Amino acid sequence: MSKKVHEFNDIIRKLRKDLFGKGPERIHTVFVENMAVSTLYGNLTPTEKFIAGTPDGRDAVHNARTKMIQEVYAQKTPEGMEELMGAKLVHLFSDMKVEEDVAVSVFIFEKNII
């Protein structure tokens, strides 16, 4: 893993840990042209896992996680991300499969990052 990918993953992990009380256990990120595509494994807290034990609970966890992440990034890009990438973040697309505790985030920057 390159140093840039490692530092990018650390920014994501820290933000999610600060936000939810637990960061992902593992992150796999690839850079493609102007995008960083991150797959995040082991995201849920024990409380979220318990809540997700019912269909309504799964929906609540999914909605809370995806909407909260998108709102946080819309308000302010995480510290150091744009400097590391050498480009402004213009879009974030994020989704999660609660049952498997896997999330995907696609970060789109204003110019190529590789």
All heavy atoms as an XYZ file, in Angstrom:
909
protein
N       0.851     -1.175      0.000
C       0.000      0.000      0.000
C       0.898      1.240      0.000
O       1.837      1.338      0.766
C      -0.898     -0.038      1.241
C      -1.691      1.202      1.445
S      -2.796      1.283      2.875
C      -2.816     -0.272      3.625
N       0.575      2.163     -0.862
C       1.385      3.373     -0.932
C       1.156      4.245      0.303
O       0.133      4.136      0.993
C       1.036      4.164     -2.193
O      -0.182      4.860     -2.024
N       2.100      5.116      0.547
C       2.005      6.029      1.687
C       0.770      6.918      1.557
O       0.077      7.179      2.541
C       3.276      6.876      1.766
C       3.298      7.808      2.948
C       4.572      8.605      3.018
C       4.494      9.513      4.236
N       5.431     10.598      4.210
N       0.477      7.372      0.339
C      -0.678      8.247      0.110
C      -1.985      7.523      0.434
O      -2.873      8.089      1.077
C      -0.656      8.726     -1.347
C      -1.631      9.833     -1.655
C      -1.372     10.327     -3.077
C      -2.239     11.485     -3.452
N      -1.955     11.983     -4.813
N      -2.110      6.274      0.015
C      -3.312      5.483      0.323
C      -3.424      5.290      1.834
O      -4.504      5.442      2.411
C      -3.290      4.121     -0.406
C      -4.388      3.199      0.110
C      -3.427      4.311     -1.906
N      -2.320      4.963      2.475
C      -2.317      4.758      3.927
C      -2.769      6.028      4.658
O      -3.606      5.967      5.566
C      -0.914      4.333      4.383
C      -0.813      4.074      5.850
N      -1.343      2.945      6.434
C      -0.280      4.810      6.854
C      -1.126      3.004      7.743
N      -0.481      4.120      8.014
N      -2.237      7.174      4.266
C      -2.617      8.437      4.901
C      -4.082      8.774      4.626
O      -4.791      9.279      5.500
C      -1.705      9.567      4.421
C      -0.291      9.449      4.960
C       0.646     10.537      4.429
O       0.156     11.594      3.983
O       1.868     10.315      4.461
N      -4.558      8.494      3.407
C      -5.956      8.722      3.057
C      -6.861      7.865      3.947
O      -7.844      8.356      4.518
C      -6.179      8.398      1.577
C      -7.548      8.758      1.065
C      -7.817     10.044      0.636
C      -8.557      7.803      1.000
C      -9.084     10.385      0.159
C      -9.810      8.130      0.532
C     -10.081      9.434      0.110
N      -6.513      6.586      4.101
C      -7.295      5.682      4.946
C      -7.303      6.151      6.396
O      -8.332      6.041      7.080
C      -6.754      4.254      4.852
C      -7.049      3.611      3.519
O      -7.824      4.121      2.712
N      -6.410      2.487      3.263
N      -6.192      6.671      6.878
C      -6.132      7.177      8.254
C      -7.079      8.350      8.455
O      -7.719      8.470      9.510
C      -4.702      7.597      8.625
C      -3.805      6.403      8.930
O      -4.319      5.270      9.092
O      -2.578      6.612      9.003
N      -7.202      9.224      7.458
C      -8.132     10.358      7.549
C      -9.567      9.848      7.650
O     -10.350     10.307      8.488
C      -7.958     11.307      6.339
C      -6.607     12.022      6.422
C      -9.104     12.304      6.261
C      -6.218     12.784      5.160
N      -9.912      8.873      6.806
C     -11.264      8.293      6.830
C     -11.536      7.625      8.180
O     -12.575      7.826      8.798
C     -11.439      7.262      5.698
C     -11.362      7.935      4.343
C     -12.760      6.510      5.841
C     -11.295      6.952      3.187
N     -10.587      6.817      8.642
C     -10.747      6.076      9.901
C     -10.951      7.039     11.079
O     -11.835      6.852     11.901
C      -9.546      5.172     10.147
C      -9.688      4.290     11.387
C      -8.532      3.311     11.537
N      -8.643      2.232     10.542
C      -7.864      2.097      9.485
N      -6.892      2.938      9.242
N      -8.044      1.085      8.650
N     -10.137      8.083     11.151
C     -10.227      9.041     12.258
C     -11.575      9.753     12.253
O     -12.222      9.876     13.286
C      -9.091     10.060     12.175
C      -9.129     11.073     13.316
C      -8.048     12.121     13.179
C      -7.992     13.117     14.303
N      -9.225     13.514     14.926
N     -12.018     10.212     11.083
C     -13.300     10.900     10.995
C     -14.435     10.000     11.480
O     -15.268     10.410     12.287
C     -13.583     11.355      9.562
C     -14.979     11.963      9.392
C     -14.946     13.435      9.736
C     -15.509     11.738      8.003
N     -14.454      8.768     11.020
C     -15.541      7.853     11.398
C     -15.458      7.448     12.862
O     -16.488      7.295     13.516
C     -15.561      6.641     10.475
C     -16.033      7.057      9.080
C     -16.103      5.911      8.119
N     -16.513      6.392      6.820
C     -17.608      5.982      6.183
N     -18.405      5.104      6.719
N     -17.898      6.474      4.995
N     -14.261      7.331     13.384
C     -14.123      7.022     14.808
C     -14.634      8.185     15.648
O     -15.366      7.992     16.620
C     -12.668      6.708     15.155
C     -12.518      6.290     16.595
C     -11.132      5.821     16.924
C     -11.188      5.286     18.346
N      -9.994      5.329     19.059
N     -14.273      9.397     15.269
C     -14.745     10.584     15.992
C     -16.257     10.720     15.890
O     -16.922     11.112     16.850
C     -14.076     11.851     15.457
C     -12.588     11.926     15.773
O     -12.097     11.120     16.608
O     -11.901     12.783     15.179
N     -16.813     10.387     14.742
C     -18.242     10.561     14.476
C     -19.106      9.486     15.133
O     -20.129      9.794     15.739
C     -18.442     10.529     12.958
C     -19.664     11.181     12.365
C     -19.764     12.634     12.758
C     -19.595     11.053     10.842
N     -18.691      8.233     15.024
C     -19.521      7.118     15.465
C     -18.995      6.400     16.708
O     -19.654      5.506     17.226
C     -19.669      6.087     14.343
C     -20.326      6.628     13.109
C     -19.621      6.720     11.920
C     -21.640      7.055     13.125
C     -20.210      7.220     10.775
C     -22.241      7.562     11.983
C     -21.528      7.646     10.809
N     -17.797      6.746     17.148
C     -17.219      6.076     18.312
C     -16.441      4.823     17.957
O     -15.859      4.177     18.806
N     -16.444      4.480     16.664
C     -15.709      3.306     16.181
C     -15.383      3.523     14.712
O     -16.259      3.858     13.930
C     -16.553      2.043     16.332
C     -15.884      0.783     15.820
C     -16.840     -0.409     15.875
C     -16.192     -1.690     15.434
N     -15.619     -1.664     14.088
N     -14.125      3.333     14.372
C     -13.725      3.422     12.974
C     -13.767      2.046     12.339
O     -13.887      1.024     13.024
N     -13.650      1.984     11.010
C     -13.631      0.697     10.332
C     -12.416     -0.127     10.755
O     -11.355      0.420     11.037
C     -13.531      1.058      8.852
C     -13.604      2.528      8.745
C     -13.532      3.110     10.098
N     -12.601     -1.439     10.813
C     -11.495     -2.334     11.169
C     -10.497     -2.442     10.027
O      -9.307     -2.630     10.252
C     -12.044     -3.710     11.531
C     -12.877     -3.674     12.803
C     -13.697     -4.937     13.028
O     -13.561     -5.913     12.243
O     -14.497     -4.942     13.973
N     -11.002     -2.332      8.788
C     -10.127     -2.452      7.613
C     -10.677     -1.574      6.506
O     -11.889     -1.490      6.305
C     -10.080     -3.910      7.154
C      -9.100     -4.182      6.041
C      -8.857     -5.678      5.840
N     -10.045     -6.435      5.497
C     -10.419     -6.735      4.248
N      -9.699     -6.339      3.219
N     -11.500     -7.442      4.028
N      -9.772     -0.904      5.789
C     -10.154     -0.058      4.663
C      -9.282     -0.437      3.468
O      -8.065     -0.566      3.596
C      -9.952      1.441      4.964
C     -10.722      1.870      6.210
C     -10.374      2.290      3.757
C     -10.422      3.303      6.652
N      -9.917     -0.609      2.321
C      -9.185     -0.854      1.076
C      -9.541      0.296      0.127
O     -10.714      0.496     -0.196
C      -9.581     -2.190      0.454
C      -8.943     -2.428     -0.868
N      -7.613     -2.778     -1.008
C      -9.429     -2.329     -2.127
C      -7.327     -2.903     -2.288
N      -8.415     -2.638     -2.990
N      -8.542      1.062     -0.303
C      -8.767      2.214     -1.172
C      -7.950      2.070     -2.444
O      -6.790      1.660     -2.408
C      -8.373      3.522     -0.461
O      -9.209      3.681      0.694
C      -8.548      4.732     -1.357
N      -8.584      2.438     -3.563
C      -7.876      2.524     -4.835
C      -8.120      3.913     -5.406
O      -9.197      4.491     -5.242
C      -8.315      1.440     -5.851
C      -7.929      0.059     -5.368
C      -9.790      1.498     -6.140
N      -7.089      4.448     -6.055
C      -7.185      5.735     -6.727
C      -7.316      5.473     -8.222
O      -6.519      4.721     -8.795
C      -5.948      6.592     -6.471
C      -5.737      6.961     -5.015
C      -4.451      7.096     -4.515
C      -6.795      7.183     -4.152
C      -4.223      7.449     -3.193
C      -6.586      7.532     -2.826
C      -5.301      7.676     -2.347
N      -8.324      6.093     -8.837
C      -8.561      5.958    -10.270
C      -8.866      7.349    -10.820
O      -9.900      7.928    -10.469
C      -9.761      5.019    -10.559
C      -9.977      4.871    -12.058
C      -9.591      3.677     -9.892
N      -7.963      7.864    -11.613
C      -8.100      9.193    -12.212
C      -8.427     10.232    -11.137
O      -7.580     10.524    -10.310
C      -9.124      9.170    -13.347
C      -8.682      8.275    -14.500
C      -9.677      8.186    -15.622
O     -10.745      8.844    -15.566
O      -9.392      7.437    -16.586
N      -9.649     10.772    -11.112
C     -10.007     11.794    -10.121
C     -10.829     11.226     -8.958
O     -11.458     11.979     -8.215
C     -10.778     12.936    -10.785
C     -12.161     12.506    -11.256
O     -12.359     11.368    -11.679
N     -13.105     13.418    -11.193
N     -10.786      9.906     -8.792
C     -11.599      9.274     -7.746
C     -10.758      8.444     -6.778
O      -9.762      7.851     -7.166
C     -12.637      8.332     -8.375
C     -13.655      9.012     -9.235
S     -14.816      7.824     -9.951
C     -13.764      6.973    -11.124
N     -11.233      8.429     -5.539
C     -10.725      7.486     -4.545
C     -11.921      6.619     -4.174
O     -12.968      7.138     -3.774
C     -10.192      8.214     -3.320
N     -11.788      5.319     -4.340
C     -12.863      4.380     -4.031
C     -12.414      3.563     -2.819
O     -11.421      2.844     -2.876
C     -13.169      3.461     -5.223
C     -14.312      2.506     -4.894
C     -13.484      4.280     -6.475
N     -13.171      3.706     -1.731
C     -12.809      3.044     -0.473
C     -13.881      2.045     -0.069
O     -15.071      2.371     -0.042
C     -12.650      4.079      0.643
O     -11.623      4.984      0.340
N     -13.441      0.833      0.249
C     -14.319     -0.191      0.808
C     -13.932     -0.324      2.271
O     -12.767     -0.530      2.597
C     -14.141     -1.537      0.077
O     -14.270     -1.316     -1.329
C     -15.182     -2.546      0.527
N     -14.931     -0.184      3.153
C     -14.688     -0.165      4.593
C     -15.372     -1.364      5.240
O     -16.576     -1.581      5.052
C     -15.231      1.132      5.199
C     -14.650      2.426      4.622
C     -15.456      2.904      3.430
C     -14.620      3.491      5.669
N     -14.612     -2.126      5.992
C     -15.107     -3.350      6.621
C     -15.110     -3.182      8.137
O     -14.198     -2.590      8.707
C     -14.199     -4.533      6.272
C     -14.053     -4.777      4.790
C     -13.039     -4.154      4.066
C     -14.919     -5.627      4.121
C     -12.894     -4.371      2.701
C     -14.775     -5.854      2.764
C     -13.773     -5.224      2.062
O     -13.630     -5.447      0.711
N     -16.115     -3.747      8.804
C     -16.168     -3.728     10.267
C     -16.439     -2.342     10.814
O     -15.665     -1.825     11.615
N     -17.538     -1.755     10.392
C     -17.870     -0.381     10.750
C     -18.757     -0.237     11.981
O     -18.656      0.751     12.707
C     -18.615      0.288      9.583
C     -17.816      0.266      8.307
O     -16.944      1.083      8.114
N     -18.116     -0.681      7.420
N     -19.642     -1.198     12.183
C     -20.718     -1.030     13.150
C     -20.267     -1.197     14.600
O     -19.439     -2.050     14.917
C     -21.846     -2.019     12.858
C     -22.492     -1.884     11.477
C     -23.527     -2.986     11.279
C     -23.120     -0.509     11.294
N     -20.866     -0.387     15.460
C     -20.650     -0.524     16.901
C     -21.514     -1.674     17.405
O     -22.476     -2.086     16.733
C     -21.060      0.759     17.645
O     -22.481      0.933     17.519
C     -20.330      1.992     17.107
N     -21.238     -2.214     18.589
C     -22.103     -3.267     19.142
C     -23.575     -2.820     19.246
O     -24.482     -3.607     18.974
C     -21.495     -3.536     20.518
C     -20.045     -3.202     20.349
C     -20.034     -2.006     19.416
N     -23.796     -1.570     19.596
C     -25.170     -1.059     19.706
C     -25.853     -1.059     18.341
O     -27.011     -1.472     18.224
C     -25.174      0.363     20.298
O     -24.532      0.328     21.571
C     -26.585      0.903     20.441
N     -25.138     -0.624     17.306
C     -25.717     -0.622     15.963
C     -26.012     -2.046     15.491
O     -27.041     -2.285     14.846
C     -24.773      0.064     14.975
C     -24.695      1.561     15.153
C     -23.626      2.199     14.306
O     -22.518      1.623     14.205
O     -23.898      3.273     13.742
N     -25.139     -2.985     15.808
C     -25.388     -4.381     15.436
C     -26.662     -4.894     16.103
O     -27.450     -5.606     15.490
C     -24.198     -5.257     15.821
C     -22.990     -5.043     14.943
C     -21.825     -5.909     15.389
C     -20.602     -5.648     14.552
N     -19.438     -6.425     14.981
N     -26.860     -4.530     17.369
C     -28.066     -4.942     18.084
C     -29.304     -4.327     17.433
O     -30.288     -5.022     17.168
C     -27.971     -4.521     19.562
C     -29.211     -4.834     20.338
C     -29.480     -6.122     20.757
C     -30.135     -3.838     20.642
C     -30.640     -6.422     21.462
C     -31.289     -4.117     21.344
C     -31.551     -5.418     21.758
N     -29.248     -3.029     17.157
C     -30.381     -2.331     16.535
C     -30.692     -2.938     15.171
O     -31.862     -3.073     14.791
C     -30.085     -0.822     16.403
C     -30.031     -0.181     17.792
C     -31.121     -0.125     15.534
C     -29.482      1.226     17.807
N     -29.657     -3.333     14.438
C     -29.830     -3.872     13.088
C     -30.390     -5.291     13.086
O     -30.525     -5.899     12.029
C     -28.498     -3.835     12.342
N     -30.766     -5.800     14.241
C     -31.313     -7.151     14.341
C     -32.716     -7.293     13.787
O     -33.217     -8.411     13.651
N     -33.361     -6.190     13.460
C     -34.698     -6.228     12.856
C     -34.650     -5.458     11.537
O     -33.773     -4.608     11.340
C     -35.747     -5.568     13.771
O     -35.455     -4.169     13.869
C     -35.764     -6.207     15.154
N     -35.601     -5.722     10.637
C     -35.614     -4.976      9.362
C     -35.700     -3.456      9.560
O     -34.984     -2.702      8.901
C     -36.844     -5.518      8.638
C     -36.998     -6.908      9.167
C     -36.590     -6.814     10.621
N     -36.560     -3.015     10.471
C     -36.655     -1.572     10.725
C     -35.363     -1.033     11.312
O     -34.930      0.071     10.992
C     -37.819     -1.252     11.667
C     -39.178     -1.390     10.989
O     -39.222     -1.421      9.742
O     -40.198     -1.456     11.719
N     -34.729     -1.807     12.169
C     -33.465     -1.410     12.764
C     -32.365     -1.305     11.720
O     -31.560     -0.372     11.737
N     -32.331     -2.277     10.793
C     -31.349     -2.237      9.703
C     -31.508     -0.965      8.880
O     -30.538     -0.284      8.557
C     -31.506     -3.456      8.785
C     -30.515     -4.551      9.062
C     -30.536     -5.637      8.008
N     -31.850     -6.161      7.665
C     -32.513     -7.081      8.371
N     -31.986     -7.586      9.458
N     -33.690     -7.497      7.985
N     -32.757     -0.643      8.560
C     -33.028      0.581      7.790
C     -32.589      1.822      8.563
O     -32.023      2.750      7.986
C     -34.515      0.693      7.449
C     -34.955     -0.332      6.415
O     -34.090     -0.942      5.748
O     -36.183     -0.530      6.286
N     -32.847      1.839      9.866
C     -32.470      2.993     10.688
C     -30.948      3.162     10.724
O     -30.434      4.277     10.575
C     -33.023      2.841     12.104
N     -30.229      2.075     10.908
C     -28.759      2.138     10.940
C     -28.229      2.575      9.573
O     -27.356      3.445      9.480
C     -28.148      0.777     11.363
C     -26.642      0.771     11.150
C     -28.487      0.475     12.821
N     -28.766      1.997      8.515
C     -28.337      2.354      7.158
C     -28.558      3.842      6.897
O     -27.653      4.546      6.460
C     -29.092      1.519      6.126
C     -28.744      1.860      4.716
N     -29.454      2.787      3.988
C     -27.746      1.419      3.904
C     -28.914      2.890      2.791
N     -27.882      2.080      2.705
N     -29.761      4.317      7.168
C     -30.076      5.726      6.918
C     -29.216      6.656      7.757
O     -28.697      7.660      7.264
C     -31.560      6.004      7.178
C     -32.448      5.396      6.115
O     -32.021      5.178      4.995
N     -33.681      5.119      6.477
N     -29.054      6.337      9.027
C     -28.258      7.189      9.911
C     -26.807      7.244      9.439
O     -26.218      8.331      9.342
C     -28.333      6.680     11.350
N     -26.228      6.108      9.141
C     -24.825      6.051      8.729
C     -24.595      6.791      7.405
O     -23.693      7.613      7.303
C     -24.378      4.598      8.566
C     -24.013      3.917      9.854
C     -22.565      4.109     10.108
N     -22.129      3.527     11.367
C     -20.858      3.342     11.653
N     -19.927      3.661     10.803
N     -20.519      2.844     12.813
N     -25.391      6.488      6.398
C     -25.139      7.075      5.085
C     -25.450      8.570      5.069
O     -24.660      9.357      4.550
C     -25.915      6.341      3.979
O     -27.304      6.318      4.306
C     -25.416      4.928      3.795
N     -26.553      8.974      5.659
C     -26.906     10.397      5.653
C     -25.953     11.217      6.504
O     -25.573     12.328      6.128
C     -28.350     10.595      6.123
C     -29.354     10.152      5.082
C     -30.766     10.358      5.519
C     -31.698      9.864      4.432
N     -33.086      9.929      4.812
N     -25.559     10.680      7.641
C     -24.657     11.417      8.518
C     -23.306     11.647      7.842
O     -22.771     12.757      7.882
C     -24.487     10.668      9.839
C     -23.853     11.472     10.917
S     -24.030     10.555     12.482
C     -23.280     11.721     13.575
N     -22.756     10.627      7.214
C     -21.469     10.760      6.524
C     -21.573     11.815      5.422
O     -20.718     12.690      5.296
C     -21.006      9.403      5.940
C     -20.462      8.517      7.058
C     -19.970      9.575      4.853
C     -19.187      9.012      7.707
N     -22.623     11.744      4.630
C     -22.769     12.687      3.529
C     -22.933     14.121      4.039
O     -22.368     15.057      3.466
C     -23.916     12.269      2.619
C     -23.554     11.015      1.847
C     -24.673     10.447      1.007
O     -25.791     10.949      1.017
N     -24.385      9.385      0.285
N     -23.667     14.307      5.128
C     -23.833     15.644      5.692
C     -22.529     16.190      6.246
O     -22.213     17.363      6.061
C     -24.911     15.637      6.776
C     -26.313     15.545      6.216
C     -27.380     15.492      7.305
O     -27.100     15.839      8.466
O     -28.512     15.104      6.964
N     -21.758     15.345      6.922
C     -20.485     15.782      7.492
C     -19.545     16.247      6.382
O     -18.928     17.315      6.479
C     -19.839     14.658      8.335
C     -18.381     14.949      8.628
C     -20.614     14.482      9.629
N     -19.430     15.467      5.309
C     -18.544     15.844      4.210
C     -19.071     17.074      3.468
O     -18.281     17.864      2.954
C     -18.351     14.683      3.235
C     -17.298     13.698      3.676
C     -17.603     12.657      4.542
C     -15.990     13.800      3.220
C     -16.647     11.745      4.943
C     -15.018     12.891      3.616
C     -15.349     11.862      4.479
O     -14.395     10.965      4.869
N     -20.394     17.238      3.391
C     -20.974     18.414      2.723
C     -20.656     19.686      3.502
O     -20.448     20.751      2.909
C     -22.481     18.241      2.569
N     -20.601     19.579      4.828
C     -20.308     20.749      5.660
C     -18.834     21.130      5.601
O     -18.487     22.300      5.544
C     -20.709     20.492      7.109
C     -22.201     20.392      7.316
C     -22.561     19.917      8.713
O     -21.722     19.828      9.593
N     -23.832     19.608      8.909
N     -17.964     20.119      5.648
C     -16.522     20.405      5.693
C     -15.748     19.142      5.309
O     -15.972     18.075      5.870
C     -16.125     20.838      7.107
C     -14.667     21.240      7.233
C     -14.376     21.758      8.644
C     -12.980     22.275      8.751
N     -12.005     21.314      9.156
N     -14.832     19.316      4.377
C     -13.960     18.207      3.997
C     -13.032     17.898      5.171
O     -12.539     18.821      5.820
C     -13.131     18.591      2.764
O     -14.028     18.946      1.706
C     -12.258     17.446      2.297
N     -12.793     16.623      5.475
C     -11.903     16.282      6.589
C     -10.537     16.957      6.465
O      -9.989     17.062      5.360
C     -11.772     14.761      6.496
C     -12.977     14.317      5.752
C     -13.315     15.429      4.806
N     -10.029     17.365      7.587
C      -8.750     18.063      7.633
C      -7.634     17.231      6.998
O      -7.467     16.057      7.309
C      -8.392     18.380      9.081
C      -7.224     19.316      9.222
C      -7.029     19.779     10.649
O      -8.026     20.027     11.347
O      -5.861     19.873     11.052
N      -6.913     17.854      6.100
C      -5.766     17.219      5.473
C      -6.070     16.448      4.194
O      -5.143     16.112      3.448
N      -7.351     16.155      3.911
C      -7.674     15.321      2.745
C      -7.328     16.016      1.434
O      -6.657     15.436      0.573
C      -9.151     14.910      2.758
C      -9.528     14.033      1.576
S     -11.228     13.468      1.607
C     -11.110     12.116      2.773
N      -7.782     17.249      1.267
C      -7.541     17.937      0.000
C      -6.047     18.251     -0.185
O      -5.531     18.181     -1.299
C      -8.386     19.205     -0.085
C      -9.862     18.886     -0.220
C     -10.768     20.097     -0.264
O     -10.371     21.186      0.221
O     -11.892     19.950     -0.784
N      -5.367     18.555      0.906
C      -3.923     18.812      0.831
C      -3.192     17.540      0.395
O      -2.304     17.584     -0.465
C      -3.388     19.299      2.189
C      -3.900     20.658      2.619
C      -5.300     20.615      3.256
O      -5.871     19.522      3.442
O      -5.831     21.694      3.552
N      -3.557     16.407      0.996
C      -2.935     15.131      0.650
C      -3.161     14.785     -0.818
O      -2.248     14.344     -1.515
C      -3.495     14.008      1.539
C      -3.019     12.588      1.218
C      -1.526     12.441      1.510
C      -3.827     11.567      2.011
N      -4.379     15.011     -1.287
C      -4.721     14.616     -2.651
C      -4.305     15.657     -3.684
O      -4.273     15.377     -4.876
C      -6.231     14.357     -2.759
C      -6.748     13.314     -1.773
S      -5.757     11.812     -1.679
C      -6.098     11.089     -3.248
N      -4.037     16.878     -3.239
C      -3.665     17.937     -4.169
C      -4.821     18.375     -5.044
O      -4.635     18.880     -6.151
N      -6.046     18.176     -4.542
C      -7.243     18.534     -5.305
C      -8.416     18.732     -4.352
O      -8.462     18.144     -3.279
C      -7.582     17.441     -6.319
N      -9.368     19.539     -4.802
C     -10.568     19.817     -4.014
C     -11.560     18.664     -4.165
O     -11.793     18.172     -5.270
C     -11.192     21.130     -4.502
C     -12.445     21.555     -3.782
C     -12.921     22.906     -4.320
C     -14.240     23.368     -3.793
N     -14.765     22.853     -2.604
N     -12.137     18.234     -3.032
C     -13.201     17.212     -3.056
C     -14.482     17.876     -3.535
O     -14.909     18.886     -2.976
C     -13.396     16.621     -1.659
C     -14.489     15.559     -1.533
C     -14.106     14.292     -2.293
C     -14.757     15.234     -0.071
N     -15.097     17.331     -4.582
C     -16.322     17.932     -5.104
C     -17.570     17.090     -4.836
O     -18.664     17.642     -4.744
C     -16.208     18.278     -6.609
C     -15.239     19.424     -6.820
C     -15.802     17.092     -7.451
N     -17.424     15.779     -4.701
C     -18.580     14.914     -4.440
C     -18.166     13.718     -3.590
O     -17.036     13.229     -3.703
C     -19.190     14.356     -5.736
C     -19.687     15.386     -6.681
N     -20.781     16.169     -6.434
C     -19.213     15.765     -7.888
C     -20.973     16.989     -7.454
N     -20.023     16.767     -8.344
N     -19.108     13.251     -2.775
C     -18.942     11.998     -2.048
C     -20.201     11.179     -2.226
O     -21.314     11.671     -1.990
C     -18.711     12.235     -0.546
C     -18.794     10.965      0.314
C     -17.625     10.037      0.025
C     -18.858     11.290      1.779
N     -20.028      9.945     -2.666
C     -21.132      8.997     -2.746
C     -20.807      7.892     -1.755
O     -19.689      7.372     -1.736
C     -21.260      8.422     -4.164
C     -21.597      9.466     -5.182
C     -20.584     10.134     -5.872
C     -22.917      9.805     -5.444
C     -20.888     11.114     -6.812
C     -23.229     10.792     -6.379
C     -22.207     11.442     -7.065
N     -21.787      7.541     -0.925
C     -21.528      6.561      0.117
C     -22.741      5.669      0.318
O     -23.877      6.136      0.267
C     -21.201      7.308      1.423
O     -20.815      6.418      2.417
N     -22.481      4.384      0.530
C     -23.563      3.447      0.822
C     -23.012      2.351      1.722
O     -21.804      2.206      1.886
C     -24.141      2.848     -0.456
C     -25.555      2.300     -0.258
O     -26.107      2.394      0.869
O     -26.125      1.773     -1.222
N     -23.942      1.592      2.309
C     -23.539      0.558      3.256
C     -24.467     -0.640      3.142
O     -25.669     -0.492      2.948
C     -23.600      1.126      4.672
C     -23.305      0.121      5.744
S     -23.185      0.920      7.338
C     -21.910     -0.073      8.033
N     -23.888     -1.812      3.269
C     -24.665     -3.043      3.377
C     -24.582     -3.455      4.852
O     -23.577     -4.030      5.281
C     -24.106     -4.114      2.452
C     -25.013     -5.297      2.318
C     -24.726     -6.055      1.055
C     -25.870     -7.015      0.803
N     -25.709     -7.680     -0.470
N     -25.603     -3.113      5.607
C     -25.598     -3.294      7.059
C     -25.441     -4.759      7.433
O     -24.670     -5.093      8.345
C     -26.883     -2.697      7.691
C     -26.948     -2.996      9.181
C     -26.941     -1.194      7.445
N     -26.133     -5.645      6.722
C     -26.099     -7.069      7.059
C     -24.679     -7.625      7.028
O     -24.349     -8.529      7.788
C     -26.966     -7.897      6.090
C     -28.404     -7.461      5.986
C     -28.624     -6.311      5.006
O     -27.680     -5.924      4.293
O     -29.737     -5.781      4.963
N     -23.863     -7.114      6.137
C     -22.493     -7.618      5.993
C     -21.458     -6.685      6.612
O     -20.261     -6.984      6.566
C     -22.194     -7.866      4.516
C     -23.083     -8.971      3.947
C     -22.819     -9.222      2.472
O     -21.717     -8.931      1.988
O     -23.733     -9.730      1.810
N     -21.927     -5.549      7.151
C     -21.051     -4.561      7.794
C     -19.933     -4.118      6.846
O     -18.758     -4.090      7.185
C     -20.472     -5.113      9.101
C     -19.903     -4.017      9.995
O     -19.953     -2.832      9.603
O     -19.401     -4.353     11.073
N     -20.351     -3.766      5.617
C     -19.429     -3.287      4.595
C     -19.980     -1.980      4.031
O     -21.174     -1.887      3.724
C     -19.283     -4.304      3.438
C     -18.402     -3.757      2.330
C     -18.730     -5.615      3.950
N     -19.115     -0.994      3.906
C     -19.504      0.293      3.333
C     -18.585      0.621      2.169
O     -17.444      0.156      2.114
C     -19.427      1.392      4.388
N     -19.101      1.428      1.244
C     -18.310      1.898      0.113
C     -18.478      3.405      0.018
O     -19.597      3.917      0.116
C     -18.752      1.239     -1.210
C     -18.025      1.853     -2.396
C     -18.527     -0.250     -1.170
N     -17.374      4.091     -0.153
C     -17.405      5.535     -0.381
C     -16.604      5.834     -1.637
O     -15.497      5.312     -1.825
C     -16.800      6.296      0.805
O     -17.633      6.196      1.938
N     -17.176      6.669     -2.491
C     -16.495      7.122     -3.698
C     -16.307      8.627     -3.565
O     -17.275      9.377     -3.485
C     -17.296      6.788     -4.974
C     -16.568      7.293     -6.215
C     -17.557      5.289     -5.075
N     -15.056      9.035     -3.498
C     -14.685     10.433     -3.360
C     -14.299     10.938     -4.749
O     -13.413     10.353     -5.384
C     -13.485     10.577     -2.434
C     -13.698     10.018     -1.058
C     -13.536      8.654     -0.821
C     -14.036     10.843      0.012
C     -13.716      8.125      0.455
C     -14.215     10.322      1.280
C     -14.061      8.972      1.498
N     -14.939     11.997     -5.212
C     -14.622     12.544     -6.527
C     -13.975     13.917     -6.336
O     -14.553     14.797     -5.689
C     -15.875     12.640     -7.407
C     -16.481     11.240     -7.584
C     -15.523     13.273     -8.771
C     -17.729     11.190     -8.391
N     -12.792     14.063     -6.902
C     -12.018     15.288     -6.782
C     -12.089     16.087     -8.082
O     -12.434     15.547     -9.131
C     -10.565     14.949     -6.404
C     -10.450     14.359     -5.039
C     -10.573     12.988     -4.840
C     -10.230     15.167     -3.931
C     -10.476     12.429     -3.561
C     -10.139     14.629     -2.655
C     -10.260     13.250     -2.472
N     -11.732     17.361     -8.011
C     -11.861     18.258     -9.159
C     -10.879     17.943    -10.298
O     -11.088     18.373    -11.426
C     -11.699     19.716     -8.735
C     -10.295     20.044     -8.268
C     -10.128     21.490     -7.825
O     -11.029     22.301     -8.047
O      -9.083     21.776     -7.218
N      -9.818     17.206     -9.985
C      -8.840     16.837    -11.014
C      -8.228     15.496    -10.660
O      -8.460     14.975     -9.558
C      -7.759     17.905    -11.149
C      -6.923     18.106     -9.912
C      -5.890     19.212    -10.105
C      -5.011     19.303     -8.879
N      -3.965     20.300     -9.031
N      -7.460     14.931    -11.565
C      -6.832     13.638    -11.312
C      -5.965     13.688    -10.070
O      -5.279     14.680     -9.810
C      -5.996     13.190    -12.515
C      -6.861     12.646    -13.635
O      -8.071     12.553    -13.506
N      -6.231     12.300    -14.726
N      -5.991     12.589     -9.312
C      -5.245     12.523     -8.045
C      -4.088     11.532     -8.123
O      -3.386     11.346     -7.141
C      -6.180     12.158     -6.879
C      -6.910     10.850     -7.152
C      -7.147     13.298     -6.617
C      -7.759     10.331     -6.012
N      -3.914     10.900     -9.280
C      -2.804      9.942     -9.407
C      -1.788     10.446    -10.412
O      -2.019     11.358    -11.143
C      -3.291      8.526     -9.803
C      -4.140      8.593    -11.075
C      -4.064      7.913     -8.686
C      -4.446      7.245    -11.660
